[in-house]
Amino acid sequence: MMKKNSAWLLIVIFALLSGCGSAFQGGGRKPASLQPLLEKHSFLEAGQQEESGFGLYSYILFKSRPTALKKNLYIEMILKVFGRTHKLDKHTNRDTPKKELHVTYFLIQTAAPKMQMKPEAMAEWILEHYDYQRAGKIMRKASVLEQNGPLLLSAFQPLTSSAAQIDSNILMQNFSKIPSDRKHLIHAWVDTFFNHASIPQKWDDASLSQLVLDLRTGIARAARIMPLIQEALVKWIEIVKPLTSGKRIFCSACFS
């Protein structure tokens, strides 16, 4: 019974955290200005550059190969991103303006297999062929190299070009301390990040501060039934200082 209550509570918390507010506000469609961008994923091989013109660019960044203890965390992050982004079929992708698309890139050293693979096998392949060096360069450019990661990072511009300068806000989530065996928790944090990132209008300071408050409130409420969540997560939420004047990184799972 305890397991059932815990699972249900996680679902409720996730709904509160991940921007599903319409269900608690009488339903109805979101205003047009808050419609989320459609999500897709793509593979970025060594030497390739991102396509220009997308509404938002996200990266799943691994600083180094995972240890045996951390491998499951990396795999579950990849699987969850796949689960979110595979829903955009080729027809929708072709007919949707790029500015309405949110693309998430997997950095790989060689071409992705052309044959269909099960998601679990594909996740293993990505880890084996992931371009850790390139991920480190992106983290350095974004001034987050000191974060151990893995990270999810979003920006309004492509980040791999050596000539590019980051001139827009960056949204970041650090998964370094999430227990690798907490699958539902890993998936919930991925969803929380993407649900917020995919609505660029909610990147303003007021919305980010409110998200932090909502996350802390949800964790405090969860502690009544699952005290380990309070202990493990209460420090995961903070807004990091601006990179430069006018630029801010939001880190909804960041440790000081």
Secondary structure by P-SEA (a helix, b strand, c coil): caaaaaaaaaaaaaaaaccccccccccccccccccccbbbbbbbcccccccccccbbbbbcccccccccaaaaaaaaaaaaaaacccccaaaaaacccccbbbbbbbbccccccccccaaaaaaaaaaccaaaaaaaaaaaacccccccccccccccccccccccccbbbbbcccccccccaaaaaaaaaaaaaaaaaccccccaaaaaaaaaaaaaaaaaaccccaaaaacccccccccccccccbbbbbccccc
